Amino acid sequence: MKDILAEIKQRASALNKTVVLPEGEDKRVVEAAANTVKEGVAKIVLLGNLDEIKSANPEVCLDGVTVIDPVTYAKTGEYAEMLFTLRQGKINKKTGAPEYATVEDAKNYILKDYTMYGALMLKAGDVDGMVSGACHSTANTLRPGLQVIKTAPGEKMVSAYFLMIAPPCGNKYCEDGCYIYADSGLVQNPTSEELAYIALSSAKSAEQVANITPRIAFISHSTKGSAKHADVTKVTDAVKLFHEIAPQYNADGELQFDAAIVPDVAKSKAPGSTVAGHANVMIFPDLDAGNSNYKNTERLGGFMAIGPICQGLAKPINDLSRGCHTEDIVAAVAITVLQTL
């Protein structure tokens, strides 16, 4: 079985891109910054005070890592002006007041929220991508992306997936060495139309990041009409729409998870399907299903879970699980680099 992660890192290394990591206060992030540069995966900008970072991580060699302290950095004023301009006229829903009444307000905000600071660096073109979320919530990571970077031209929505990489010993059902699980991190209860567009983004991600030919399964608690329910109809309607908007991709549903990945079950439950039993892109009906399944696959199946990886933004910003490991962060950086293509 090919080493998916090694291949992703190798492809990322050839692009010579720069990724910002805003969470210099987290030991895992500092270690990941050092390892990313050491492995040649990408150039890294780490946000924080250099002396404080070194003091908290004396064992980590930061040679080659660019550490920027927003408090003293020359461009902080420019980023504050950019944020003020981008959000001018926006009202804080909680207070009813403008989000930033002055440029100074915007500056004070970004000196407290380094994730927003990193997003502004990305908007300005000073870095090529951002990875955050090791010690912040998904909302805190994605809000700057949605407010500052925004949706890419032609994209209907922003969604998120996990790249699930099979353990070194392999998995008998995972033919390509990995799966894409979507949406597993962002969209709570997608409509049929949203499911179709999540599937389209995920198919593109399968090609761009995982370098695999997507075989897309729309997951349900029903297979081919075995159950009748509005939740099933939502999935079948999504499949119909997906075939209309993306006929170039191989997709099927509704399929139960076992019918999607187990050939023998597929023969019984979905005979004749070109996806059933061999799916590598799983489109879950809602966030409960997607998030629970990625954690089950990670913890019980021994898969490596990288994400949530965002798709649909104009520039790449990716989230991390707060339970992530250093290697997960390095992998997320590599994927972020590939999203610049």
N, C-alpha and C positions, 0 to 999 in steps of 0.2 A: 504494500500500500504506500502511495506517495505521501511525503511529509508536507501536508497542506500549509502548515505554519511556516516551515522553512522556505517554501516556495513564495509565499506572500512576502516574507521579509526580503528575500533575494530580489524580487520584482520591485519592492519599495526602495531598496538601496540604490538601484540604478537611476532613480528619479531625482535624488539629491534635493529633497524638499525639507522645509522647516516647519516644525509643529510646536505650538506653545502648550505648556503644562502649567495651569494657573495655581495649582495646589502645592506650592513649595513647602507648606507646613506639614505635609504628610510624608512620612519616611518611605513608604512604598513608591510614591511618586518621584522622590529624589533618587532612589535606587534605580527606578525605571529610566529616568533621564540619563543617568550615567551608563546604564546597560545599553540603551538605545544608541547612544553615540559610540560606545565601544564596539557594538556589533555592526555599526555603519548603516543602520536602518534609516535614520533621518538625522537632520540637525535639530537640536532642541533649544528652545527658549524656556527657561524655568523662572516663574515669577516668585519674588520674595526677597528678603534681605540676605545678602550673601553671607555675612558674618553669622547670622542666626541659623541659616541652613547648615553651614559648616559646623557650628557648635553642636547642633542637634544630631548631626550625622557625620561624626569624625572619621568613621570607617569608609565613607563613600568618596571615591575620587571623582571630582567634577571637571577634570580636564576635558576641554572640548565642549562643555555645556555652557551656553550663554545664560547667565543669571541677570535678570532685570528687576530692579526694585522700583515699582511704580511711584513710590514716594519721591524719589530723586530723578527719575528718568526724564530726559529732555522732551520727549514727545507726549508726556502725560497731559499737558495743556491742550495739545492738538486733539487727543482722543476725547477729552472732555467737551471740546467744541463740537466734535463730530456727533457725540451722543446727544448733546443739546439740540443740534440741528435736526437729527434724525427723528427725535421724539418730540419736537416742538408742537404744541397743541394737544398732546396726549394728556389725558386726565387720569390721575390715580383713582381707581374705583373705590378704594377704601376711604380716602380722605376727601375726594371731590376736588382736590387742588391739582394744579399742573404737576406732572411727574418731576420736572426740573424747571424751576422758575427762572434760574440763571445758569450760566456756564459754571459758576462756582459750585452750585448745587450738584451739577453733573459730575464735577471733579471730585467732590466729597463722596459721591456715591461710588465711583469706580475705584476710589482708594479703599473702600470697604469691601467691594465685590470684585475680586480679581478675575472671576469668570467673565463678567461683563468687560473688564479691561482686556482680557484675551480676545474676546469677540471683536472688540474694536481694533485690535492689532490685525486681526484677520480681515476685517472690513477694509482697513487701510492698505492691505497688501503687504504688510510687514512680515507676515507669516503665511503659511499655506494651509494650515489646519489647526484645530484645537481639540484636545482630549481633556475632559474634566469629569468629576463625579466620584472620585475616590473617597472624599469626605464631605460631599455635598449631595443634595437630593437631585433626582432627575429634573424636577421643575426648575431648580436653580441653574442647572447646566443648560437646559434647552430654552429657557426664557430669553436669554441674550441672543441665541441663534434666531429665534422667531421674531424678535424685536429689531435686531440689527442686521443680520445676514439675510433673513427672509427666504421665501420659497424660490427655487430656481425657475427661470422662465420655462413655461410649458408644462411644469409639474402641477398636478392638481392638489397635492397635499404633502405634508411631511409625516413620515412614519418611521418605525424603528424595528430592527431585527437583531437577533443573536446569531452569530456564526458558531455553530456547534461542531467542534472538531473531535473526531473519534479518538479514543485512547490509543496509545502506542501499540497495544495488542490487537487493535482493530475491532470492528463490530460486524457480525455476519450480515446484517441488514443494510449497513451503510456502504454502498458500493463505491461512492466517490470520496470517502474519507471525511465527509462533512455534510451537515445539513444547514439550511437557512430556515429559521423560525421567525415568522412575522404575523401580526404585529405582537411583539412580546415586551414592549417597553413604553408605548406612548398612547396609542388610540384606544380609548376604553371600550367603546361598543360601536364599532364601525357599521355603517349601513352597507347594503349590497354594493352600491357604487364605490364606496370607500374600500371595501374588500377587494374589488376588482383592481383598483388603482394601487393598493398595497401590493397586490400580486404582481402587477406590472413593474413596480419599482424593485421588488424582490427578485424578479427574473433578471433585471438588468444588473442588480448587485451580484447575483450568482455568477454572471459572466465577467463582470468587471473586477470583483474582489476575489471570489473563490476560484475563478477560472474553470467553471464547470458548465455543462449544458443543462439548463434548468428543466426539471420534470416536476410540474407544480401540482400539488394536491390541496384542494380546499377541504379542510378538516371539519367534521361534524360528529355528532353522536349517532348519525345515520349513514348508511351506505346505500346509495342508489334506491332511495325510497323505502328503506326498511322501517323508517319512522316518519310520522306526519306531525309537523309542528311548525309554527311560525319561524322558529330559529333555523329549522332546516330549509324552509323556503328562502330565507335570507341568503343562505349559502348557495342554493341552486340558482337563484337569480344573479348572484355575483359571478358564478361560473359562466352563465349565458352572456353576461355583459363582457366578461374578460375575453371570451372567444370573439366578440365583435370588435373590441378595441385592440386586441393583440393576437390575431390568428396565427402569427408566426411561432408562437410558443405552444409547447405541449403541456396541456393542463386538463385536469379532470376533477370531478366532485359531484355530489358530496361523498366524502370517503371517511370512514372511521380510521383512526390512526393505524390500527393493525392492518387494515386493508391497503393503506397507503405504502407500507414498508415491507410487509411479509408476503412473498410471492404465493405461498400456498393459500393464505387467507384471501389474497386478491383473486385467485382463480375461482374460489368459491363465491365470494361476495360481489366481485366486479369483473366477471369474465369478459374478455375482449378489450379491457382498458389498457391503453399504452402507458399509463402512469402508475396505476395501482400495482403495488408490490415493489416499485422501483422509484418512488418519489424522493426528491432531494430538497425541494422547497415546500415547506409546510405553511399554509395560510390558515391561521386559526380564526374562529368566528368572533372572538372577543379577547380582551386583554387578560381576563381571568384564565382562559384556556391557554393562551400563548405564554404567559408568564409562568404559570404552574408547570407547564410541560417542559420549558427550558430548565427550570430548577430540578425537576425530576430526572431529566436526561443527564444533567450535570452531576447530581449527587448520587443517583442510583446507577446510572449508566457509565459513569467515569469519563464523560465527555468534557472537553474544555469549552467553556462558554465565554465568548468575546462579545461585549456589547453592554448596553444597547447601542447598535450602530445606526445612526440616523441616515435616512435617505429622503431626498427631495429638497434639501437646502441648497442655496446658491453656492455655498462654500462649505467644506466638511467640518462639522462639529460633532464630536461623539462623546457619549456618556459612558460611565463606568458603574458597575455595581459597587456599592460601598463595602461589599465583602470580597472585592477583587484582590488578586495577588500581583506582585511586581511584574511577573511575566505576562499577565493579562493586560497590563498597561502598555507594555512594549508591543504586544500584538495589536492592541487598539491603535497605537501610533502607526504601525505598518499599514493597517487597513485604511486609516485616514489618509495616508500618503497616496494609496492607490485610488482613492476617491477623487483625487485632483486630476485624474486623467480625463 
